[in-house]
Amino acid sequence: MQRFDCSDEAERSRGLTAAAAVVGRGELVVLPTDTVYGLGADAFDGDAVAGLLAAKGRGRTMPVPVLIGSWRTLDGLIDRVTPQVRDLTQAFWPGGLTLVVRHVPSLRWDLGDARGTVAVRMPLHPVAIELLGRTGPMAVSSANISGQPPATTADEALTQLGGAAEVYLDGGPCRDATPSTIVDCTGDVPVVVRAGAVTLETLREVLPLIREPAGR
């Protein structure tokens, strides 16, 4: 297990190189994001994703979200970039908004029992963005044991996950530990399925018809 202090430029460079190599070998890394620390793997390596779920003690019924490093990447991953999806990504990416969309059927990945959908986000964190630029899309879930509090520091992630990850990229404490807001964009009208960093009111400034699930 290796840990790198990303506040030091030289160590950050070494850490990113090591992390990209680890992901390429199908192993796990811990990385900082703009919300909480994440445990990441190559999104297209089914064994690596299974290892991620096992490290967290999480089942396949909760599929792993995917982080991407650019808007262009989204076009190759999802079935159709609707005007609503485009408006939301232009307004809130990179940032704390996760979108549930239908992925291209031909994609060779297994993120859990997602039934043709994927939860995707572009994080607002320079270390995460640079790593994603080297690795391509990564399956990333919060760096904690399922049911435990999300890690907001590398130390907290290390305490919970230990040697499950080969590389820890320490980007300092998370500035805002609020999880991302999740919006389901698979239907005609986007629905907020988890409140988080982007409020419903802020979302409605971009898409007035966006709604919460029935019964709320």
C-alpha positions in Angstrom: 0.0 0.0 0.0 1.3 3.4 -1.0 0.1 6.9 0.2 0.9 10.1 -1.5 0.6 13.7 -0.2 -1.0 15.6 -3.2 -0.2 19.0 -1.6 3.4 18.4 -2.7 3.7 18.8 -6.5 6.4 16.1 -7.0 4.6 13.6 -4.7 1.3 14.3 -6.4 2.8 13.6 -9.8 4.3 10.3 -8.5 1.0 9.4 -6.8 -1.0 10.0 -10.0 1.4 7.8 -12.0 1.2 5.1 -9.4 -2.6 5.3 -9.1 -3.1 5.1 -12.9 -0.8 2.1 -13.0 -2.8 0.4 -10.2 -6.1 1.0 -11.9 -4.7 -0.4 -15.1 -3.8 -3.6 -13.3 -7.3 -4.0 -12.0 -6.6 -2.9 -8.4 -8.2 -0.3 -6.2 -7.3 3.3 -5.4 -8.6 5.9 -2.9 -8.9 9.4 -4.3 -10.2 12.8 -3.1 -13.3 14.3 -4.7 -15.2 17.5 -4.1 -17.7 15.7 -1.9 -16.1 12.8 0.0 -13.2 10.4 -0.6 -13.8 7.7 -3.2 -12.7 4.1 -3.7 -12.1 3.6 -7.4 -11.5 1.0 -10.0 -11.5 0.7 -13.8 -15.1 0.9 -14.8 -14.6 -1.6 -17.6 -12.9 -4.3 -15.4 -15.6 -6.5 -13.9 -13.3 -8.2 -11.5 -12.0 -4.9 -10.2 -15.5 -3.6 -9.7 -16.4 -6.8 -7.9 -13.3 -6.2 -5.7 -14.5 -2.7 -4.9 -17.9 -4.0 -3.8 -16.3 -6.7 -1.7 -14.0 -4.2 0.0 -17.0 -2.1 1.0 -19.1 -5.1 2.0 -21.7 -3.9 -0.5 -23.9 -6.0 -2.7 -24.7 -5.8 -6.4 -28.1 -4.4 -5.8 -26.4 -1.0 -5.2 -24.5 -0.4 -8.5 -21.3 1.6 -8.4 -21.4 5.1 -9.9 -19.0 6.2 -12.6 -16.8 9.3 -12.5 -15.6 10.9 -15.7 -13.0 13.6 -16.4 -14.6 15.5 -19.3 -18.0 16.3 -20.9 -16.9 14.6 -24.1 -16.7 11.3 -22.3 -20.4 11.3 -21.5 -21.3 11.2 -25.2 -19.6 7.9 -25.7 -21.2 6.3 -22.6 -24.9 7.0 -22.7 -27.6 6.1 -25.1 -28.8 9.6 -25.8 -27.7 13.0 -24.4 -31.1 14.7 -24.1 -31.5 18.4 -23.9 -32.3 18.0 -20.2 -29.1 16.1 -19.5 -27.1 18.6 -21.5 -28.6 21.5 -19.6 -27.8 19.9 -16.2 -24.2 19.0 -17.1 -23.5 22.4 -18.5 -24.8 24.1 -15.4 -23.4 21.8 -12.7 -20.4 19.9 -14.0 -17.9 19.6 -12.7 -19.6 19.5 -9.4 -21.9 17.7 -6.9 -24.5 16.4 -9.3 -24.9 12.8 -10.3 -27.1 11.9 -13.2 -28.7 8.4 -13.7 -28.9 7.8 -17.4 -29.3 4.9 -19.8 -25.9 3.7 -21.0 -25.0 2.5 -24.5 -26.0 -1.2 -24.6 -22.7 -2.3 -26.2 -20.6 -1.1 -23.3 -18.6 -3.9 -21.7 -18.9 -3.2 -18.0 -20.6 -4.7 -15.0 -21.3 -2.2 -12.3 -23.9 -4.2 -10.4 -27.6 -4.8 -11.0 -28.0 -1.4 -12.9 -30.5 -2.7 -15.5 -29.1 -0.7 -18.3 -28.5 2.5 -16.4 -25.5 4.2 -14.9 -25.0 7.0 -12.3 -22.4 9.3 -13.7 -20.7 12.5 -12.5 -17.7 14.7 -13.2 -16.1 15.8 -9.9 -14.8 19.3 -9.2 -11.4 18.2 -7.8 -8.1 18.7 -9.7 -6.6 15.4 -8.4 -9.6 13.4 -9.4 -9.9 15.1 -12.8 -6.2 14.5 -13.6 -6.4 10.8 -12.6 -9.6 10.3 -14.7 -7.8 11.9 -17.6 -5.2 9.2 -17.4 -7.4 6.2 -16.6 -10.7 7.0 -18.4 -14.0 6.4 -16.7 -13.7 4.9 -13.2 -16.2 3.1 -11.0 -16.1 5.1 -7.8 -18.0 4.7 -4.5 -17.5 6.4 -1.2 -14.3 5.2 0.5 -15.9 3.5 3.5 -17.4 0.2 4.7 -21.0 0.0 3.7 -23.2 1.5 6.5 -20.3 3.5 8.0 -19.8 7.3 7.6 -18.2 8.4 4.4 -14.5 9.3 4.6 -13.7 13.0 4.4 -9.9 12.5 4.9 -7.4 10.0 3.6 -6.9 8.9 7.2 -10.5 8.0 7.6 -10.5 6.1 4.4 -7.3 4.2 5.5 -8.9 3.4 8.9 -11.9 1.8 7.2 -10.4 0.2 4.1 -6.8 -0.5 5.1 -5.0 -2.6 2.5 -8.0 -3.0 0.2 -6.7 -0.1 -1.9 -3.1 -0.2 -3.3 -2.8 3.6 -3.6 -4.1 6.4 -1.4 -4.1 9.9 -2.9 -4.2 12.3 0.0 -5.8 15.6 -1.1 -6.4 16.9 2.4 -9.8 17.2 4.1 -12.9 17.4 1.9 -14.1 21.0 1.7 -17.7 20.0 1.6 -18.6 16.6 2.8 -22.2 16.8 1.5 -22.8 13.9 -0.9 -23.8 14.6 -4.5 -27.4 15.2 -5.5 -28.7 12.3 -7.6 -31.1 13.0 -10.4 -32.8 10.2 -12.4 -32.9 11.3 -16.1 -34.2 8.1 -17.6 -37.8 9.3 -17.8 -39.5 12.2 -19.5 -39.2 14.4 -16.4 -36.0 14.3 -14.3 -36.5 13.3 -10.7 -34.3 14.1 -7.7 -33.8 10.7 -6.0 -31.2 11.9 -3.4 -30.9 15.4 -2.0 -27.3 16.6 -1.7 -24.8 19.3 -2.7 -27.1 20.8 -5.4 -30.4 21.9 -4.0 -33.8 21.3 -5.6 -34.3 25.1 -5.9 -31.0 25.5 -7.7 -31.8 22.7 -10.1 -35.2 24.3 -10.9 -33.4 27.5 -11.9 -32.1 25.4 -14.8 -34.9 22.9 -15.3 -38.2 24.2 -13.7 -40.0 20.9 -14.2 -37.6 18.8 -12.3 -39.4 17.1 -9.4 -39.0 15.0 -6.3 -40.4 11.4 -6.1 -44.1 11.0 -5.7 -45.2 11.0 -2.0 -42.7 13.5 -0.8 
